[in-house]
Amino acid sequence: MRAFAVAVPMVLALLPFAAMAAPATWQPPQGTTEMPLWPDGRVMAPPKLKGPEQVREATSKGSGERWAMLQNVALPTLTVFPAKDGGNGAAVMVVPGGGYRVLAMDLEGSEICDWLTAQGITCALLKYRVPASGPNWDPDCNCRDIPAVPMALQDAQRAMGLLRSQAGRWGINPKRVGVIGFSAGGHVVAGLSTHAQRSYSAVDAADAQPSRPDFAMVMYSGHLWAGHAHGLSLVDDIAVDDAVPPTFIVQATDDATDDVRESLAYYRALIDAGVPVEMHLFARGGHAFGLRVKDAPVAEWPRLAERWMRDIGMLPVPL
């Protein structure tokens, strides 16, 4: 993928909103550490901001669940949640979904970190640029939009390098760093897993670290399947090879937002490339279930993920 070398100071992108009172935005939970991804707040391109960064309460049409919807992220960050009881050396970066328009910071973010840290895993929550930072449906033109600069992928690649470069600070093994992504975040995870090279020019020593994860979890992803006319083929920006890390996939077949063939297409490509992959499909669960569904078999996915992480050596086997 072509690198984009020209940096744009984000202060310029924020000027239209400088005179406005700062609205409430997402705040990292107590006991966590938030850090900027890019030196001096500089990124490769600004997102198409429609206002200042702010968090609003949204309600899921499918489940009625309320969740924290973060909008207009110009300055991406990584927030580290320490593992319980000192941790076991593993870390997982969490990539929330939101259609590349917004970020579900609690449902597919902090709540996932609470689960991971309870397993002894250090968690790093990615707040990446939105909107239009990856393939998305633009309501203004009622059309599909693919940004010229893959902003979300750039932020995720940068975050993986930053996390590994600070492994000593967080007490983690830089060779035991995984990632989990939900919905659009699942597409980010697939991009991380399949791109050996960064999608931007290196800015410092953190970018010398590998950006591919050591293991990956793809949750009800979108933007992977090429569509009905192409069988179970993947989209062009996801090119699987045998260097993709062990992968865990989960989706519900009644997902009305992202067709289950999104997962099937990725699974098939991984199998064809000889990548170790485990997939779980559930009859009921819909979309964006996170950890909140309690009355359906899909609620078992965290236990299945824990078992899988033990199987690949990323979690210790209980005595």
Solvent accessible surface area in square Angstrom, and as a share of the most:
residue,aa,sasa,rsa
1,M,118,0.53
2,R,172,0.63
3,A,46,0.36
4,F,32,0.13
5,A,72,0.56
6,V,119,0.68
7,A,33,0.26
8,V,42,0.24
9,P,45,0.28
10,M,4,0.02
11,V,96,0.55
12,L,104,0.52
13,A,22,0.17
14,L,58,0.29
15,L,105,0.52
16,P,98,0.62
17,F,39,0.16
18,A,78,0.60
19,A,106,0.82
20,M,106,0.47
21,A,95,0.74
22,A,98,0.76
23,P,46,0.29
24,A,78,0.61
25,T,38,0.22
26,W,26,0.09
27,Q,127,0.57
28,P,39,0.25
29,P,52,0.33
30,Q,189,0.84
31,G,59,0.57
32,T,29,0.17
33,T,48,0.28
34,E,69,0.31
35,M,17,0.08
36,P,89,0.56
37,L,1,0.01
38,W,6,0.02
39,P,55,0.34
40,D,136,0.71
41,G,24,0.23
42,R,99,0.36
43,V,1,0.00
44,M,12,0.05
45,A,15,0.12
46,P,51,0.32
47,P,9,0.05
48,K,117,0.50
49,L,31,0.15
50,K,121,0.51
51,G,6,0.06
52,P,22,0.14
53,E,40,0.18
54,Q,30,0.13
55,V,37,0.21
56,R,128,0.47
57,E,122,0.55
58,A,18,0.14
59,T,82,0.48
60,S,27,0.17
61,K,210,0.89
62,G,80,0.77
63,S,76,0.49
64,G,45,0.43
65,E,65,0.29
66,R,155,0.57
67,W,41,0.14
68,A,23,0.18
69,M,39,0.17
70,L,0,0.00
71,Q,36,0.16
72,N,13,0.06
73,V,0,0.00
74,A,3,0.03
75,L,75,0.37
76,P,5,0.03
77,T,15,0.09
78,L,0,0.00
79,T,1,0.01
80,V,1,0.01
81,F,11,0.04
82,P,77,0.48
83,A,16,0.12
84,K,115,0.49
85,D,153,0.79
86,G,72,0.69
87,G,32,0.31
88,N,40,0.20
89,G,16,0.16
90,A,1,0.00
91,A,0,0.00
92,V,0,0.00
93,M,0,0.00
94,V,0,0.00
95,V,0,0.00
96,P,0,0.00
97,G,0,0.00
98,G,22,0.21
99,G,31,0.29
100,Y,4,0.01
101,R,52,0.19
102,V,22,0.12
103,L,0,0.00
104,A,4,0.03
105,M,0,0.00
106,D,33,0.17
107,L,7,0.04
108,E,4,0.02
109,G,0,0.00
110,S,17,0.11
111,E,50,0.22
112,I,0,0.00
113,C,0,0.00
114,D,88,0.46
115,W,25,0.09
116,L,0,0.00
117,T,4,0.03
118,A,63,0.49
119,Q,57,0.26
120,G,11,0.10
121,I,0,0.00
122,T,8,0.05
123,C,0,0.00
124,A,0,0.00
125,L,1,0.00
126,L,0,0.00
127,K,14,0.06
128,Y,0,0.00
129,R,0,0.00
130,V,0,0.00
131,P,8,0.05
132,A,1,0.01
133,S,1,0.01
134,G,4,0.04
135,P,16,0.10
136,N,2,0.01
137,W,146,0.51
138,D,23,0.12
139,P,89,0.56
140,D,110,0.57
141,C,68,0.41
142,N,110,0.56
143,C,49,0.29
144,R,118,0.43
145,D,25,0.13
146,I,117,0.59
147,P,24,0.15
148,A,89,0.69
149,V,23,0.13
150,P,26,0.16
151,M,11,0.05
152,A,1,0.01
153,L,17,0.08
154,Q,0,0.00
155,D,0,0.00
156,A,0,0.00
157,Q,0,0.00
158,R,6,0.02
159,A,0,0.00
160,M,0,0.00
161,G,0,0.00
162,L,18,0.09
163,L,0,0.00
164,R,13,0.05
165,S,52,0.34
166,Q,45,0.20
167,A,9,0.07
168,G,75,0.72
169,R,146,0.53
170,W,44,0.15
171,G,52,0.50
172,I,13,0.07
173,N,62,0.32
174,P,56,0.35
175,K,160,0.68
176,R,50,0.18
177,V,0,0.00
178,G,0,0.00
179,V,0,0.00
180,I,0,0.00
181,G,0,0.00
182,F,0,0.00
183,S,11,0.07
184,A,2,0.02
185,G,0,0.00
186,G,0,0.00
187,H,12,0.05
188,V,3,0.01
189,V,0,0.00
190,A,0,0.00
191,G,4,0.04
192,L,0,0.00
193,S,0,0.00
194,T,12,0.07
195,H,28,0.12
196,A,67,0.52
197,Q,137,0.61
198,R,37,0.13
199,S,0,0.00
200,Y,6,0.02
201,S,45,0.29
202,A,75,0.58
203,V,64,0.37
204,D,63,0.32
205,A,86,0.67
206,A,8,0.07
207,D,11,0.06
208,A,90,0.70
209,Q,59,0.26
210,P,83,0.52
211,S,4,0.02
212,R,38,0.14
213,P,6,0.04
214,D,38,0.20
215,F,0,0.00
216,A,0,0.00
217,M,0,0.00
218,V,2,0.01
219,M,0,0.00
220,Y,0,0.00
221,S,0,0.00
222,G,1,0.01
223,H,39,0.17
224,L,0,0.00
225,W,30,0.11
226,A,34,0.27
227,G,19,0.19
228,H,137,0.61
229,A,97,0.75
230,H,109,0.49
231,G,48,0.46
232,L,51,0.25
233,S,55,0.35
234,L,29,0.15
235,V,25,0.14
236,D,147,0.76
237,D,59,0.30
238,I,7,0.03
239,A,72,0.55
240,V,34,0.20
241,D,59,0.31
242,D,119,0.62
243,A,58,0.45
244,V,5,0.03
245,P,11,0.07
246,P,37,0.23
247,T,0,0.00
248,F,0,0.00
249,I,0,0.00
250,V,0,0.00
251,Q,0,0.00
252,A,0,0.00
253,T,70,0.41
254,D,69,0.36
255,D,12,0.06
256,A,106,0.82
257,T,94,0.55
258,D,20,0.10
259,D,50,0.26
260,V,28,0.16
261,R,87,0.32
262,E,18,0.08
263,S,0,0.00
264,L,51,0.25
265,A,1,0.00
266,Y,1,0.00
267,Y,68,0.26
268,R,128,0.47
269,A,23,0.18
270,L,0,0.00
271,I,87,0.44
272,D,110,0.57
273,A,30,0.23
274,G,61,0.59
275,V,6,0.03
276,P,84,0.53
277,V,27,0.16
278,E,43,0.19
279,M,41,0.18
280,H,37,0.17
281,L,66,0.33
282,F,25,0.10
283,A,86,0.66
284,R,127,0.47
285,G,17,0.16
286,G,19,0.18
287,H,44,0.19
288,A,31,0.24
289,F,8,0.03
290,G,2,0.02
291,L,36,0.18
292,R,50,0.18
293,V,35,0.20
294,K,162,0.69
295,D,115,0.59
296,A,11,0.08
297,P,89,0.56
298,V,0,0.00
299,A,18,0.14
300,E,87,0.39
301,W,2,0.01
302,P,4,0.03
303,R,123,0.45
304,L,35,0.18
305,A,0,0.00
306,E,20,0.09
307,R,122,0.45
308,W,9,0.03
309,M,0,0.00
310,R,74,0.27
311,D,117,0.61
312,I,47,0.24
313,G,49,0.47
314,M,26,0.11
315,L,12,0.06
316,P,85,0.54
317,V,110,0.63
318,P,94,0.59
319,L,229,1.14
